[in-house]
Amino acid sequence: MRENKKKTGSYRNLSPRTRFLFGAGLMAYATVGMWWSPKIEEALGMVPSSEEQAELDRKLSVKISSVER
């Protein structure tokens, strides 16, 4: 708990401009990662087959059923 306060305190001690640039940099890093991820998976041969994709979609589908009162 105390170490967490040190981290937030040191972050808050940064100038507003530096905090903005740090946040913008993190968002840009995440955006680039999300954008390039499928391309990297294709290059490494990690794209799922249609059977694997269908099984994954089946497992992740949400099942909703109505219940009478």
PyRosetta script that sets phi, psi and omega in degrees:
from pyrosetta import init, pose_from_sequence

init()
pose = pose_from_sequence("MRENKKKTGSYRNLSPRTRFLFGAGLMAYATVGMWWSPKIEEALGMVPSSEEQAELDRKLSVKISSVER")
pose.set_psi(1, -44.2)
pose.set_omega(1, -177.6)
pose.set_phi(2, -67.1)
pose.set_psi(2, -37.8)
pose.set_omega(2, 179.7)
pose.set_phi(3, -66.0)
pose.set_psi(3, -35.6)
pose.set_omega(3, 178.1)
pose.set_phi(4, -63.0)
pose.set_psi(4, -39.2)
pose.set_omega(4, 178.3)
pose.set_phi(5, -65.0)
pose.set_psi(5, -35.6)
pose.set_omega(5, 178.5)
pose.set_phi(6, -63.5)
pose.set_psi(6, -41.4)
pose.set_omega(6, -178.7)
pose.set_phi(7, -67.1)
pose.set_psi(7, -45.2)
pose.set_omega(7, -179.8)
pose.set_phi(8, -68.7)
pose.set_psi(8, -34.7)
pose.set_omega(8, 177.8)
pose.set_phi(9, -65.5)
pose.set_psi(9, -42.2)
pose.set_omega(9, 179.2)
pose.set_phi(10, -68.3)
pose.set_psi(10, -32.8)
pose.set_omega(10, 176.6)
pose.set_phi(11, -67.6)
pose.set_psi(11, -42.7)
pose.set_omega(11, -179.4)
pose.set_phi(12, -69.3)
pose.set_psi(12, -22.8)
pose.set_omega(12, 178.8)
pose.set_phi(13, -77.1)
pose.set_psi(13, -12.5)
pose.set_omega(13, 176.6)
pose.set_phi(14, -69.8)
pose.set_psi(14, 155.2)
pose.set_omega(14, 178.1)
pose.set_phi(15, -68.7)
pose.set_psi(15, 154.2)
pose.set_omega(15, -179.8)
pose.set_phi(16, -56.4)
pose.set_psi(16, -36.8)
pose.set_omega(16, 179.3)
pose.set_phi(17, -64.9)
pose.set_psi(17, -42.6)
pose.set_omega(17, 179.5)
pose.set_phi(18, -65.9)
pose.set_psi(18, -40.9)
pose.set_omega(18, 177.0)
pose.set_phi(19, -62.8)
pose.set_psi(19, -40.5)
pose.set_omega(19, 178.0)
pose.set_phi(20, -62.5)
pose.set_psi(20, -47.0)
pose.set_omega(20, -179.7)
pose.set_phi(21, -64.6)
pose.set_psi(21, -37.9)
pose.set_omega(21, 177.6)
pose.set_phi(22, -63.5)
pose.set_psi(22, -46.7)
pose.set_omega(22, 178.7)
pose.set_phi(23, -64.3)
pose.set_psi(23, -42.8)
pose.set_omega(23, 178.8)
pose.set_phi(24, -64.6)
pose.set_psi(24, -37.5)
pose.set_omega(24, 177.7)
pose.set_phi(25, -64.7)
pose.set_psi(25, -41.4)
pose.set_omega(25, 177.1)
pose.set_phi(26, -63.9)
pose.set_psi(26, -41.5)
pose.set_omega(26, 179.4)
pose.set_phi(27, -66.7)
pose.set_psi(27, -39.3)
pose.set_omega(27, 178.3)
pose.set_phi(28, -65.5)
pose.set_psi(28, -41.1)
pose.set_omega(28, 178.2)
pose.set_phi(29, -61.2)
pose.set_psi(29, -44.1)
pose.set_omega(29, 179.2)
pose.set_phi(30, -66.1)
pose.set_psi(30, -40.4)
pose.set_omega(30, 179.9)
pose.set_phi(31, -64.1)
pose.set_psi(31, -45.0)
pose.set_omega(31, 178.8)
pose.set_phi(32, -63.5)
pose.set_psi(32, -40.2)
pose.set_omega(32, 178.3)
pose.set_phi(33, -62.4)
pose.set_psi(33, -43.3)
pose.set_omega(33, 179.1)
pose.set_phi(34, -67.0)
pose.set_psi(34, -36.6)
pose.set_omega(34, -177.1)
pose.set_phi(35, -73.1)
pose.set_psi(35, -40.1)
pose.set_omega(35, -176.5)
pose.set_phi(36, -86.4)
pose.set_psi(36, -16.5)
pose.set_omega(36, -175.6)
pose.set_phi(37, -54.2)
pose.set_psi(37, -49.6)
pose.set_omega(37, 179.3)
pose.set_phi(38, -62.8)
pose.set_psi(38, -36.1)
pose.set_omega(38, -179.7)
pose.set_phi(39, -67.8)
pose.set_psi(39, -38.2)
pose.set_omega(39, 178.3)
pose.set_phi(40, -68.9)
pose.set_psi(40, -40.2)
pose.set_omega(40, 177.7)
pose.set_phi(41, -60.9)
pose.set_psi(41, -41.9)
pose.set_omega(41, 177.8)
pose.set_phi(42, -63.2)
pose.set_psi(42, -42.8)
pose.set_omega(42, -178.6)
pose.set_phi(43, -64.7)
pose.set_psi(43, -32.8)
pose.set_omega(43, -179.4)
pose.set_phi(44, -90.0)
pose.set_psi(44, -1.0)
pose.set_omega(44, 179.6)
pose.set_phi(45, 72.4)
pose.set_psi(45, 33.5)
pose.set_omega(45, -177.3)
pose.set_phi(46, -105.9)
pose.set_psi(46, 18.7)
pose.set_omega(46, 179.9)
pose.set_phi(47, -77.4)
pose.set_psi(47, 130.2)
pose.set_omega(47, -178.6)
pose.set_phi(48, -70.4)
pose.set_psi(48, 148.6)
pose.set_omega(48, 176.1)
pose.set_phi(49, -72.2)
pose.set_psi(49, 169.4)
pose.set_omega(49, -179.0)
pose.set_phi(50, -64.3)
pose.set_psi(50, -33.8)
pose.set_omega(50, 177.6)
pose.set_phi(51, -66.5)
pose.set_psi(51, -44.8)
pose.set_omega(51, 178.8)
pose.set_phi(52, -63.9)
pose.set_psi(52, -40.1)
pose.set_omega(52, 179.6)
pose.set_phi(53, -65.6)
pose.set_psi(53, -40.3)
pose.set_omega(53, 178.7)
pose.set_phi(54, -64.6)
pose.set_psi(54, -41.1)
pose.set_omega(54, 178.7)
pose.set_phi(55, -65.4)
pose.set_psi(55, -41.4)
pose.set_omega(55, 178.4)
pose.set_phi(56, -64.2)
pose.set_psi(56, -43.6)
pose.set_omega(56, 178.0)
pose.set_phi(57, -61.8)
pose.set_psi(57, -38.5)
pose.set_omega(57, 179.6)
pose.set_phi(58, -65.8)
pose.set_psi(58, -41.6)
pose.set_omega(58, -178.7)
pose.set_phi(59, -70.4)
pose.set_psi(59, -31.7)
pose.set_omega(59, -176.9)
pose.set_phi(60, -91.4)
pose.set_psi(60, -5.2)
pose.set_omega(60, -178.4)
pose.set_phi(61, -69.2)
pose.set_psi(61, 146.5)
pose.set_omega(61, -179.4)
pose.set_phi(62, -93.0)
pose.set_psi(62, 128.8)
pose.set_omega(62, -180.0)
pose.set_phi(63, -105.1)
pose.set_psi(63, 121.8)
pose.set_omega(63, -179.5)
pose.set_phi(64, -115.7)
pose.set_psi(64, 128.6)
pose.set_omega(64, 177.1)
pose.set_phi(65, -129.7)
pose.set_psi(65, 141.7)
pose.set_omega(65, -180.0)
pose.set_phi(66, -89.6)
pose.set_psi(66, 146.4)
pose.set_omega(66, -179.3)
pose.set_phi(67, -123.5)
pose.set_psi(67, 130.3)
pose.set_omega(67, 178.8)
pose.set_phi(68, -77.3)
pose.set_psi(68, 150.1)
pose.set_omega(68, -178.6)
pose.set_phi(69, -74.5)
pose.dump_pdb("model.pdb")
